[in-house]
Amino acid sequence: MFQLKTDPLTGKSEWIVIEEEEGGNEKQTTPKALLATTSYLDMLNDTRRNTAYRLAIDKTVTKPCHVLDIGGGTGLLSMMAARAMGLYDSKWSSTSNGLVTACESYLPMVKLMKKVLRANGMDGRICVINKRSDELEVGLDIPSRANVLVSEILDSELLGEGLIPTLQHAHDKLLVENPQTVPYRATTYGQLVECTYLRELHDLVHREAEASDGIHLSPSGMTGLLGIKQQQFALHCDAIKDEIKLLSEPFKVFDFDFWRRPESSREIELQVRATDDGTVHAIISWWSLQLDSEGTIFYSTAPSWICCPSDVKELKTNSLCSWNWCDHWKQTVWFTPRSGLPVFKDEKAQLHAVHSETSISYKFKTYLDNKEAAQLDLQTRDCQIVLSPERNALYGDGAWRSLMLNAIEKALCQIVHPLCLVADDSIFLVIAVARLSNTSHVIPLFPGIGKKGANYLQTVAATNGYTMDRIQFLKKKDLLSNLQDSHQRKINLFVAEPFYYGNDSVLPWQNLRFWKERTLLDPILSKDMLIMPCRGLLKACAMCLPDLWQSRRCLKEIEGFDHSIVNTTLGGCGGLPVTEESPFLPFFIWQCGETKILSEMATVMEFDFSEPMSSCSGKAQVQFRESGVCHGFVFWIDWVMDMDGSTILSTGPGRFVRWN
């Protein structure tokens, strides 16, 4: 099996081989980072989820039968099913009735599952198949159709991991007629909300107008040129609950039955009554699982302000209500187009909801939305750049734009004829340099957005006051060959945000990729070149993070099954051997439940980008200022944008923390 691995410092990808070895002495050939960055550990630490599945499986599997577990993971649900039908008993023999088949397509997880089964005396009692479920064949891979399906192929939106096509194939090819399933049903809900923060995540047009700095990333009449994709985005909405104004009661959207074959798509018209005056900036959505057929066991991803959906009364007494923070399932947010939809109390908003095989989408029935959709389709087909909500918000932030523009102006004042290389995917820097200096020539590398970036810059050129003859697009290899000639001008301004398209959630030092680029391009840089940022400060502080720690802690027993063997591979916190370290993982800390800063902010290392990249190290003494339990250290980089150190862009706790 091959696994794609990307080098964050070069952006290059390579396929690494994951060997499959038979027998009990197989070596761990999978890099730990491949599994440590997944949500498996967080999911296994979700006690509400574990208990709900155990109760439902015990209630559903009451006699020997054939159970199929799709997406087996560590084998937890399979072991629950085996125990429920007596395959865990000491009297078990290979001739016993009853069969559990665990289907898992990801080889590293299959290897880990086999270790867990062995540690619990379940190897040989559960049939493990390293295939996708839609590759299974009755008579070849499994002896007969299964009587019971257990599965957890769910994401925060519910459908994103292929729930519908997986269930369709299972009902067509793998399950008996009228099978039993755990879960039994899922229901999605929504709620209209007003929230300035959510507006900032998507409304670049109006925020750019408020900034009034002459830079037009999303010019008038081209509102779809730059922005976020119309889809649901996972978000811990409890982190912003104090900023949210609820504009409706929760409303049910779709039911999805696991026990029967689902439809590929459906549509529904909803009349949602406004409970207050306001502007709908977003629809917050979540789902509820009914795990048993009788409707006594539930699991919900609802935000904390929801006690239970208004039309499901039994959840008040039967839901597993003890809330615990987890990161594998969040709420989702669907942004209302433009600056939002005004509503008045008791007015009914007409909402059209559609689900496909993999997503749920909404559309308010207004003339403005229809007009905008037509406009987007016509004008932005070949040059639309889709940003993450956080990057979109950063580009609309007046303070961030002012900081960047001041730093650029300061650099340009020192250069008569700037030949500027933009080393990352920053369209903002290209436009800013071209606009602020009429004598500048700009070479964007655009390693991620590529040709779309070129088309975009051409589309917005007139609005931003520059001409395309001052923008030159060269690939890195061509850049080196063209500018290495002694008669050619050298790069005298080297800039980056840094921002690499598609790499929004990376470790802080992985953004040092632009320093690597600077090093490789050293032969074509002038001796008096200015670089922005010119330095980087690796910062750290000690923090109390009880919710994040709880979700990443080392495992022991889960519902009676030993999982301690997975801790090293999944990167558990605490309890690891002295020789093992927990991995560094990227998080938006403000999204991590309860948090508290315990120490002063220390500088661990300093990077000088004016010099080529070289090995460096550092250490710092951390001064604690608050009492509390220290669960870990948070690291970030402060980018020093100018030589005198007066302009610093911090990605740590402070002004831009929710965008970086």
C-alpha positions as CSV (number, residue, x, y, z in Angstrom):
1,M,0.0,0.0,0.0
2,F,1.2,3.6,-0.7
3,Q,0.6,6.7,1.4
4,L,1.0,10.2,0.0
5,K,3.3,12.3,2.2
6,T,4.0,16.0,1.6
7,D,7.2,17.8,2.6
8,P,6.0,21.1,4.1
9,L,9.2,22.9,3.4
10,T,9.3,22.2,-0.3
11,G,5.6,21.5,-1.1
12,K,6.7,18.4,-2.9
13,S,4.8,15.1,-2.4
14,E,6.1,11.6,-2.5
15,W,4.5,8.2,-2.1
16,I,5.9,6.1,0.7
17,V,5.4,2.3,0.9
18,I,3.5,0.8,3.8
19,E,4.5,-2.8,4.0
20,E,1.9,-5.4,5.0
21,E,3.5,-8.2,7.1
22,E,1.8,-11.3,8.2
23,G,2.2,-13.0,11.5
24,G,2.3,-11.9,15.1
25,N,5.7,-10.2,15.0
26,E,4.9,-7.6,12.4
27,K,7.0,-4.4,12.7
28,Q,5.4,-1.0,12.8
29,T,6.4,0.3,9.4
30,T,3.8,3.2,9.3
31,P,5.2,6.6,10.3
32,K,3.4,7.5,13.5
33,A,2.5,10.9,12.2
34,L,0.1,9.4,9.7
35,L,-2.2,8.2,12.5
36,A,-1.3,10.7,15.2
37,T,-2.8,13.5,13.1
38,T,-6.1,11.7,12.6
39,S,-9.2,11.9,14.8
40,Y,-9.1,8.3,16.0
41,L,-7.7,9.1,19.4
42,D,-10.2,11.9,20.0
43,M,-13.0,9.6,18.9
44,L,-11.9,6.8,21.2
45,N,-11.8,9.3,24.1
46,D,-15.4,10.3,23.5
47,T,-17.1,8.5,26.4
48,R,-20.6,9.5,25.3
49,R,-20.1,8.0,21.9
50,N,-18.6,4.8,23.3
51,T,-21.3,4.2,25.9
52,A,-24.1,4.9,23.4
53,Y,-22.7,2.4,20.9
54,R,-22.2,-0.2,23.6
55,L,-25.7,0.1,24.9
56,A,-27.2,0.0,21.4
57,I,-25.1,-3.0,20.3
58,D,-26.0,-4.9,23.5
59,K,-29.6,-4.2,22.8
60,T,-29.5,-5.1,19.1
61,V,-27.2,-8.2,19.0
62,T,-29.0,-10.6,21.3
63,K,-28.2,-13.9,19.6
64,P,-25.6,-15.5,17.2
65,C,-25.8,-13.8,13.8
66,H,-23.6,-12.2,11.2
67,V,-22.5,-8.7,12.1
68,L,-20.7,-6.5,9.6
69,D,-18.7,-3.5,10.9
70,I,-18.0,-1.0,8.1
71,G,-15.0,1.3,8.9
72,G,-13.7,-1.0,11.7
73,G,-11.1,1.4,13.1
74,T,-9.5,-0.2,16.2
75,G,-12.1,-2.9,16.2
76,L,-14.0,-1.5,19.2
77,L,-17.5,-1.9,17.7
78,S,-16.6,-5.3,16.4
79,M,-15.5,-6.4,19.8
80,M,-18.7,-5.1,21.3
81,A,-20.7,-7.1,18.8
82,A,-18.7,-10.2,19.4
83,R,-19.1,-9.9,23.2
84,A,-22.9,-9.3,22.8
85,M,-23.3,-12.6,21.0
86,G,-21.0,-14.6,23.2
87,L,-17.9,-14.8,21.0
88,Y,-15.9,-13.3,23.9
89,D,-16.7,-16.2,26.2
90,S,-14.0,-18.6,27.3
91,K,-16.1,-21.4,26.0
92,W,-16.0,-20.1,22.4
93,S,-14.8,-22.3,19.7
94,S,-14.2,-21.8,15.9
95,T,-17.4,-23.9,15.3
96,S,-19.6,-21.6,17.3
97,N,-22.5,-19.9,15.6
98,G,-22.1,-16.2,14.9
99,L,-19.6,-14.1,12.9
100,V,-18.3,-10.6,13.1
101,T,-16.7,-9.2,10.0
102,A,-14.7,-5.9,10.3
103,C,-14.1,-4.1,7.1
104,E,-11.4,-1.4,7.1
105,S,-9.8,0.1,4.0
106,Y,-6.9,2.0,5.6
107,L,-3.9,-0.5,6.0
108,P,-2.2,1.3,8.9
109,M,-5.4,1.1,10.9
110,V,-5.9,-2.6,9.9
111,K,-2.5,-3.4,11.4
112,L,-3.4,-1.5,14.6
113,M,-6.8,-3.2,14.8
114,K,-5.1,-6.6,14.7
115,K,-2.9,-5.6,17.6
116,V,-5.9,-4.5,19.6
117,L,-7.8,-7.7,18.9
118,R,-4.8,-9.7,19.9
119,A,-4.4,-7.8,23.2
120,N,-8.1,-8.5,24.0
121,G,-8.0,-12.2,23.0
122,M,-10.2,-11.5,20.0
123,D,-7.8,-12.4,17.2
124,G,-9.4,-15.3,15.3
125,R,-12.9,-14.4,16.6
126,I,-13.3,-11.4,14.3
127,C,-12.7,-11.6,10.6
128,V,-10.7,-8.5,9.5
129,I,-10.8,-7.5,5.8
130,N,-8.5,-4.8,4.4
131,K,-10.9,-3.5,1.7
132,R,-13.5,-0.8,1.1
133,S,-17.0,-2.1,1.8
134,D,-18.0,-1.5,-1.8
135,E,-15.2,-4.0,-2.8
136,L,-16.6,-6.8,-0.7
137,E,-18.3,-9.7,-2.4
138,V,-20.6,-12.3,-0.8
139,G,-19.1,-15.8,-1.3
140,L,-15.6,-14.4,-1.9
141,D,-14.9,-12.1,1.1
142,I,-17.8,-12.9,3.4
143,P,-19.7,-16.2,3.5
144,S,-23.2,-14.7,3.5
145,R,-25.1,-11.5,3.8
146,A,-25.0,-9.9,7.2
147,N,-27.9,-9.7,9.6
148,V,-26.7,-6.7,11.5
149,L,-24.7,-3.6,10.4
150,V,-22.7,-1.5,12.8
151,S,-20.9,1.5,11.5
152,E,-19.6,5.0,12.3
153,I,-18.9,6.5,8.9
154,L,-20.0,10.0,10.0
155,D,-18.4,13.4,9.9
156,S,-19.5,16.7,11.4
157,E,-21.9,17.3,8.5
158,L,-23.0,13.6,8.7
159,L,-22.7,12.7,5.0
160,G,-19.1,13.8,4.1
161,E,-17.5,10.4,4.6
162,G,-19.7,8.7,2.0
163,L,-22.5,7.5,4.3
164,I,-25.2,7.3,1.6
165,P,-23.3,5.4,-1.1
166,T,-21.9,3.1,1.5
167,L,-25.3,2.3,2.9
168,Q,-26.7,1.9,-0.6
169,H,-24.1,-0.7,-1.6
170,A,-24.4,-2.5,1.7
171,H,-28.2,-2.9,1.3
172,D,-27.8,-3.9,-2.3
173,K,-25.0,-6.4,-1.9
174,L,-24.0,-7.2,1.7
175,L,-27.1,-7.1,4.0
176,V,-30.1,-9.3,4.4
177,E,-33.6,-7.9,3.7
178,N,-34.8,-5.7,6.7
179,P,-31.5,-5.9,8.6
180,Q,-30.9,-4.5,12.0
181,T,-28.5,-1.5,12.2
182,V,-26.6,0.5,14.8
183,P,-27.2,3.4,14.4
184,Y,-30.9,3.1,13.4
185,R,-31.5,6.7,12.2
186,A,-29.8,10.1,12.0
187,T,-31.6,13.4,11.9
188,T,-30.1,16.8,10.9
189,Y,-31.2,20.1,12.5
190,G,-30.6,23.7,11.8
191,Q,-31.0,27.1,13.5
192,L,-30.8,30.6,12.1
193,V,-28.3,32.9,13.8
194,E,-26.8,36.4,13.8
195,C,-23.1,36.6,14.6
196,T,-20.5,39.2,13.7
197,Y,-17.7,36.7,13.8
198,L,-19.5,34.4,11.4
199,R,-20.2,37.4,9.1
200,E,-16.5,38.2,9.2
201,L,-15.6,34.7,8.0
202,H,-17.4,35.1,4.7
203,D,-18.3,38.7,3.9
204,L,-15.1,40.0,2.3
205,V,-16.9,42.5,0.1
206,H,-18.4,44.7,2.8
207,R,-15.4,44.4,5.2
208,E,-13.1,45.4,2.4
209,A,-15.3,48.5,1.8
210,E,-15.0,49.3,5.5
211,A,-11.2,49.0,5.3
212,S,-11.1,51.7,2.5
213,D,-7.4,51.3,1.8
214,G,-7.5,51.2,-2.0
215,I,-6.9,47.4,-2.3
216,H,-9.8,45.7,-4.0
217,L,-9.5,41.9,-3.7
218,S,-13.2,41.5,-4.4
219,P,-14.1,44.4,-6.7
220,S,-17.6,45.7,-7.1
221,G,-19.6,43.6,-9.5
222,M,-17.2,40.7,-9.0
223,T,-18.4,39.4,-5.7
224,G,-17.7,35.8,-6.4
225,L,-14.2,36.3,-7.6
226,L,-12.6,35.6,-4.2
227,G,-14.2,34.0,-1.3
228,I,-15.2,30.8,0.4
229,K,-16.9,27.8,-1.1
230,Q,-20.7,27.4,-0.5
231,Q,-20.6,24.4,1.8
232,Q,-20.9,23.5,5.4
233,F,-17.9,24.2,7.6
234,A,-17.1,22.4,10.9
235,L,-16.8,24.7,13.8
236,H,-17.1,24.5,17.6
237,C,-19.9,26.9,18.0
238,D,-19.8,26.9,21.8
239,A,-16.6,28.9,21.5
240,I,-18.6,31.8,20.1
241,K,-22.0,31.2,21.9
242,D,-21.7,34.6,23.7
243,E,-21.5,36.3,20.3
244,I,-24.5,34.5,18.8
245,K,-28.0,35.8,18.6
246,L,-30.5,33.1,18.0
247,L,-33.1,34.1,15.4
248,S,-35.2,30.9,15.2
249,E,-36.0,27.7,17.1
250,P,-34.1,24.6,16.0
251,F,-35.8,23.0,13.0
252,K,-35.5,19.5,11.6
253,V,-34.1,19.2,8.1
254,F,-33.6,15.6,7.0
255,D,-34.0,12.1,8.4
256,F,-31.6,9.3,7.2
257,D,-32.6,5.7,8.0
258,F,-29.7,3.3,8.2
259,W,-32.0,0.2,8.3
260,R,-33.2,0.8,4.7
261,R,-31.6,1.9,1.5
262,P,-31.3,5.7,1.4
263,E,-32.0,7.9,-1.6
264,S,-29.1,9.6,-3.3
265,S,-30.7,13.1,-3.1
266,R,-33.7,14.9,-1.7
267,E,-35.1,18.4,-1.5
268,I,-37.4,20.1,1.1
269,E,-39.0,23.5,1.4
270,L,-38.9,24.8,5.0
271,Q,-40.8,27.8,6.5
272,V,-38.6,28.9,9.4
273,R,-40.2,31.5,11.7
274,A,-38.0,34.2,13.1
275,T,-38.0,34.5,16.8
276,D,-36.5,38.0,16.9
277,D,-35.5,40.9,14.6
278,G,-32.0,40.6,13.1
279,T,-29.8,39.6,10.2
280,V,-29.2,35.9,9.4
281,H,-25.5,35.5,9.0
282,A,-25.5,31.7,9.0
283,I,-27.3,28.5,9.6
284,I,-25.8,26.4,12.4
285,S,-26.4,22.7,11.9
286,W,-25.9,19.5,13.9
287,W,-27.2,15.9,13.9
288,S,-28.7,13.5,16.3
289,L,-28.2,9.7,16.2
290,Q,-30.9,7.3,17.3
291,L,-28.9,4.3,17.9
292,D,-31.6,1.7,18.7
293,S,-34.9,1.0,16.9
294,E,-37.0,1.7,20.0
295,G,-35.7,5.2,20.3
296,T,-34.1,5.0,23.8
297,I,-30.4,5.6,23.0
298,F,-29.3,8.8,21.4
299,Y,-26.1,10.8,20.7
300,S,-26.2,14.4,19.5
301,T,-23.6,16.9,18.2
302,A,-25.9,19.8,19.1
303,P,-24.2,22.9,20.7
304,S,-24.5,23.3,24.5
305,W,-27.4,25.7,24.3
306,I,-29.7,23.0,22.8
307,C,-31.3,20.8,25.4
308,C,-33.1,18.7,22.8
309,P,-34.7,19.3,19.4
310,S,-38.3,20.7,20.0
311,D,-40.0,17.9,18.1
312,V,-38.1,15.0,19.8
313,K,-39.4,15.0,23.4
314,E,-37.9,11.6,24.3
315,L,-34.4,13.0,24.1
316,K,-35.0,14.9,27.3
317,T,-35.0,11.8,29.3
318,N,-33.2,9.2,27.2
319,S,-30.3,11.1,25.6
320,L,-26.8,10.6,27.0
321,C,-26.6,14.2,28.2
322,S,-23.3,14.5,30.1
323,W,-21.5,16.9,27.8
324,N,-17.8,16.4,27.0
325,W,-15.8,18.4,24.5
326,C,-14.5,16.4,21.5
327,D,-12.9,17.5,18.3
328,H,-13.9,14.7,15.9
329,W,-17.5,15.9,15.6
330,K,-18.4,19.6,15.7
331,Q,-21.4,21.7,14.6
332,T,-21.4,22.9,11.0
333,V,-22.0,26.4,9.7
334,W,-23.6,27.4,6.4
335,F,-23.0,31.0,5.6
336,T,-25.7,33.3,4.2
337,P,-24.6,35.0,1.0
338,R,-23.2,38.5,1.1
339,S,-23.9,40.5,4.3
340,G,-26.8,38.3,5.5
341,L,-30.6,38.1,5.3
342,P,-32.6,40.6,7.3
343,V,-35.6,39.1,9.2
344,F,-38.3,40.4,11.5
345,K,-39.8,38.7,14.5
346,D,-42.6,36.2,13.5
347,E,-41.7,36.5,9.8
348,K,-41.2,33.2,8.0
349,A,-38.0,32.8,6.0
350,Q,-38.4,30.4,3.0
351,L,-35.5,28.0,3.1
352,H,-34.7,25.4,0.4
353,A,-32.6,22.4,1.7
354,V,-31.0,19.8,-0.6
355,H,-28.8,16.9,0.1
356,S,-26.6,15.0,-2.3
357,E,-24.7,11.8,-1.6
358,T,-22.1,13.6,0.4
359,S,-23.4,17.0,1.5
360,I,-26.4,19.2,2.7
361,S,-26.9,22.7,1.3
362,Y,-29.3,25.5,1.9
363,K,-30.7,28.4,-0.1
364,F,-32.9,31.2,0.9
365,K,-35.6,31.9,-1.6
366,T,-34.8,35.5,-2.4
367,Y,-34.4,37.4,-5.7
368,L,-31.0,38.7,-4.6
369,D,-29.5,35.2,-4.2
370,N,-30.7,34.1,-7.6
371,K,-29.2,37.2,-9.2
372,E,-25.9,36.7,-7.4
373,A,-25.7,33.0,-8.4
374,A,-26.1,34.0,-12.1
375,Q,-23.4,36.7,-11.7
376,L,-21.0,34.2,-10.1
377,D,-21.4,31.7,-12.9
378,L,-20.8,34.2,-15.6
379,Q,-17.8,36.1,-14.3
380,T,-15.7,33.9,-12.2
381,R,-15.5,30.5,-14.0
382,D,-11.8,30.5,-14.8
383,C,-10.4,32.8,-12.2
384,Q,-12.3,32.3,-9.0
385,I,-10.0,31.6,-6.0
386,V,-11.6,29.7,-3.1
387,L,-10.2,30.6,0.4
388,S,-10.7,29.0,3.8
389,P,-13.1,31.0,6.0
390,E,-10.2,32.0,8.2
391,R,-8.0,33.3,5.3
392,N,-11.1,35.1,3.9
393,A,-11.6,36.8,7.3
394,L,-7.9,37.8,7.5
395,Y,-8.0,39.4,4.1
396,G,-11.0,41.5,5.2
397,D,-9.5,42.5,8.5
398,G,-8.7,46.2,8.4
399,A,-6.0,46.1,11.1
400,W,-4.2,43.2,9.4
401,R,-4.3,45.0,6.0
402,S,-3.0,48.2,7.5
403,L,-0.1,46.4,9.2
404,M,0.8,44.7,5.9
405,L,0.5,47.8,3.8
406,N,2.6,49.9,6.2
407,A,5.4,47.2,6.1
408,I,5.3,47.1,2.3
409,E,5.4,50.9,2.0
410,K,8.3,51.1,4.3
411,A,10.2,48.5,2.2
412,L,9.3,50.2,-1.1
413,C,10.6,53.6,0.1
414,Q,14.1,52.1,0.3
415,I,14.1,50.7,-3.3
416,V,14.1,52.9,-6.5
417,H,13.1,50.2,-9.0
418,P,11.7,47.2,-7.1
419,L,12.0,43.8,-8.6
420,C,9.8,41.9,-6.2
421,L,9.4,38.2,-5.8
422,V,6.2,37.0,-4.0
423,A,7.4,33.6,-2.7
424,D,4.0,32.2,-1.6
425,D,0.3,32.3,-2.8
426,S,-0.4,35.9,-1.5
427,I,-2.5,37.7,-4.0
428,F,-2.8,40.5,-1.5
429,L,1.0,41.2,-1.6
430,V,1.2,41.1,-5.4
431,I,-1.6,43.7,-5.7
432,A,-0.3,45.8,-2.9
433,V,3.3,46.0,-4.3
434,A,2.0,46.7,-7.8
435,R,-0.4,49.4,-6.6
436,L,1.9,51.2,-4.2
437,S,4.9,51.4,-6.6
438,N,4.4,52.5,-10.2
439,T,8.0,51.5,-11.0
440,S,7.8,48.0,-9.5
441,H,7.9,44.7,-11.3
442,V,6.4,41.7,-9.5
443,I,7.1,38.0,-10.0
444,P,4.5,35.8,-8.1
445,L,5.5,32.2,-7.6
446,F,2.0,31.1,-6.7
447,P,3.0,27.5,-6.0
448,G,-0.6,26.6,-5.0
449,I,-3.0,28.7,-7.0
450,G,-0.9,28.7,-10.2
451,K,-2.7,29.8,-13.4
452,K,-5.9,30.7,-11.5
453,G,-3.8,33.3,-9.7
454,A,-2.6,34.8,-13.0
455,N,-6.2,35.0,-14.4
456,Y,-7.4,36.6,-11.1
457,L,-4.7,39.3,-11.2
458,Q,-5.6,40.1,-14.7
459,T,-9.2,40.4,-13.9
460,V,-8.7,42.8,-11.0
461,A,-5.8,44.8,-12.5
462,A,-7.7,47.9,-13.7
463,T,-9.7,48.2,-10.4
464,N,-6.4,48.2,-8.5
465,G,-4.5,50.6,-10.7
466,Y,-1.8,48.4,-12.2
467,T,-1.1,46.9,-15.6
468,M,-0.2,43.3,-16.4
469,D,3.0,44.2,-18.1
470,R,4.5,44.8,-14.6
471,I,3.5,41.2,-13.5
472,Q,5.7,38.4,-14.8
473,F,4.8,34.7,-14.2
474,L,7.7,32.3,-14.1
475,K,8.2,28.9,-12.7
476,K,11.0,28.5,-10.2
477,K,13.3,26.6,-12.5
478,D,12.8,29.2,-15.3
479,L,13.3,32.0,-12.8
480,L,16.7,30.7,-11.8
481,S,17.8,30.2,-15.5
482,N,16.5,33.7,-16.6
483,L,17.9,35.8,-13.7
484,Q,21.2,34.0,-13.1
485,D,22.7,35.8,-16.2
486,S,25.1,38.5,-14.9
487,H,23.4,41.1,-17.0
488,Q,20.0,40.5,-15.6
489,R,18.5,42.4,-12.7
490,K,18.5,40.6,-9.4
491,I,15.6,40.3,-7.0
492,N,15.8,43.2,-4.6
493,L,12.5,42.7,-2.7
494,F,11.5,39.2,-1.4
495,V,8.1,39.0,0.3
496,A,5.6,36.5,1.7
497,E,2.8,36.6,4.2
498,P,3.6,33.6,4.4
499,F,0.6,31.7,3.0
500,Y,0.5,28.5,1.0
501,Y,-2.8,27.6,-0.6
502,G,-4.4,24.5,0.9
503,N,-2.1,24.5,3.9
504,D,-4.1,26.5,6.4
505,S,-3.9,24.0,9.3
506,V,-0.1,23.4,9.6
507,L,2.4,23.6,12.3
508,P,3.9,27.1,12.7
509,W,7.4,26.1,11.5
510,Q,6.0,24.5,8.4
511,N,5.4,28.1,7.1
512,L,9.2,28.5,7.0
513,R,8.8,27.1,3.5
514,F,9.4,30.6,2.1
515,W,12.8,30.7,3.9
516,K,13.6,27.5,2.1
517,E,12.6,29.1,-1.2
518,R,14.8,32.2,-0.3
519,T,17.7,29.8,0.2
520,L,17.3,28.0,-3.1
521,L,16.9,31.3,-4.9
522,D,20.0,32.9,-3.3
523,P,21.9,33.1,-6.6
524,I,19.4,35.5,-8.1
525,L,19.0,37.8,-5.0
526,S,20.7,41.1,-4.9
527,K,23.2,41.8,-2.1
528,D,21.1,44.6,-0.8
529,M,17.8,42.7,-1.0
530,L,15.1,43.5,1.5
531,I,13.0,40.5,2.7
532,M,9.6,40.7,4.4
533,P,9.2,39.2,6.9
534,C,12.8,39.7,7.8
535,R,12.8,37.6,11.0
536,G,10.7,35.0,12.7
537,L,10.3,34.5,16.5
538,L,9.2,31.1,17.6
539,K,7.1,31.8,20.7
540,A,5.7,29.5,23.4
541,C,3.6,29.7,26.5
542,A,2.3,27.1,29.0
543,M,-1.4,26.5,29.0
544,C,-4.1,24.7,30.9
545,L,-6.1,22.8,28.2
546,P,-8.3,20.3,30.1
547,D,-10.7,19.6,27.2
548,L,-8.0,19.1,24.6
549,W,-6.0,17.0,27.0
550,Q,-9.1,14.8,27.8
551,S,-9.6,14.2,24.1
552,R,-5.9,13.4,23.4
553,R,-5.1,11.5,26.5
554,C,-3.6,8.0,26.5
555,L,-6.2,5.2,26.5
556,K,-6.7,2.4,28.9
557,E,-9.9,0.4,28.9
558,I,-12.8,1.5,26.6
559,E,-16.1,-0.2,27.6
560,G,-14.2,-3.2,28.9
561,F,-11.6,-3.5,26.1
562,D,-7.9,-2.7,26.5
563,H,-6.7,-0.1,24.1
564,S,-3.4,0.8,25.7
565,I,-1.5,-0.7,22.8
566,V,-2.7,2.1,20.5
567,N,-1.3,5.0,22.6
568,T,2.2,5.3,21.0
569,T,0.9,5.0,17.4
570,L,-2.0,7.5,17.9
571,G,0.2,9.9,19.9
572,G,-1.6,9.9,23.2
573,C,-0.9,12.5,25.9
574,G,0.5,11.4,29.3
575,G,1.3,7.8,30.2
576,L,3.7,7.2,27.3
577,P,7.0,5.6,27.8
578,V,9.9,8.0,28.7
579,T,11.4,7.3,25.2
580,E,8.2,8.4,23.5
581,E,7.0,11.9,23.0
582,S,3.5,13.2,22.1
583,P,3.3,14.7,18.6
584,F,3.0,18.4,17.8
585,L,-0.5,19.0,16.4
586,P,-2.0,22.1,14.8
587,F,-5.0,23.5,16.6
588,F,-7.0,26.8,16.7
589,I,-6.5,27.0,20.5
590,W,-9.5,29.3,21.0
591,Q,-11.6,26.4,19.6
592,C,-10.3,23.9,22.1
593,G,-12.9,24.2,24.9
594,E,-11.7,25.5,28.3
595,T,-8.3,27.2,28.1
596,K,-6.1,29.3,30.4
597,I,-2.7,30.9,29.8
598,L,-0.4,30.0,32.7
599,S,3.0,31.6,31.8
600,E,4.7,34.6,30.2
601,M,5.3,34.3,26.5
602,A,8.8,33.2,25.8
603,T,10.9,33.4,22.7
604,V,12.4,29.9,22.0
605,M,14.2,30.5,18.7
606,E,14.8,33.4,16.3
607,F,15.1,32.9,12.5
608,D,17.0,35.4,10.4
609,F,15.5,35.3,6.9
610,S,18.1,37.7,5.4
611,E,20.5,34.8,5.6
612,P,20.1,31.3,3.9
613,M,18.4,28.6,5.9
614,S,20.7,26.7,8.3
615,S,20.4,24.5,11.3
616,C,19.5,26.3,14.5
617,S,18.4,25.5,18.0
618,G,17.2,27.3,21.1
619,K,15.8,27.1,24.6
620,A,13.9,29.3,26.9
621,Q,13.0,29.6,30.5
622,V,9.2,29.9,31.0
623,Q,8.0,32.1,33.9
624,F,4.7,30.9,35.3
625,R,2.3,33.7,36.3
626,E,-0.9,31.7,37.1
627,S,-1.6,28.6,39.1
628,G,-3.2,25.6,37.4
629,V,-2.5,22.3,35.7
630,C,-0.1,22.7,32.7
631,H,-1.3,20.3,30.0
632,G,1.1,21.5,27.4
633,F,2.9,24.3,25.6
634,V,1.4,26.2,22.7
635,F,3.8,27.4,20.0
636,W,3.4,30.0,17.3
637,I,5.5,32.3,15.2
638,D,5.6,36.1,15.4
639,W,6.6,37.5,12.0
640,V,8.8,40.6,12.2
641,M,7.9,42.5,9.1
642,D,10.6,45.3,9.1
643,M,14.2,45.7,10.0
644,D,13.6,48.0,13.0
645,G,11.2,45.5,14.5
646,S,8.4,48.0,14.8
647,T,5.9,46.0,12.8
648,I,5.2,42.5,14.1
649,L,2.5,40.2,12.9
650,S,1.7,37.7,15.6
651,T,-0.1,34.4,15.1
652,G,-0.3,33.7,18.8
653,P,-2.8,34.9,21.5
654,G,-4.0,38.4,20.5
655,R,-5.6,40.4,17.7
656,F,-5.6,37.8,14.9
657,V,-5.7,34.6,17.0
658,R,-9.1,33.5,15.4
659,W,-7.8,33.9,11.9
660,N,-4.4,32.1,12.3
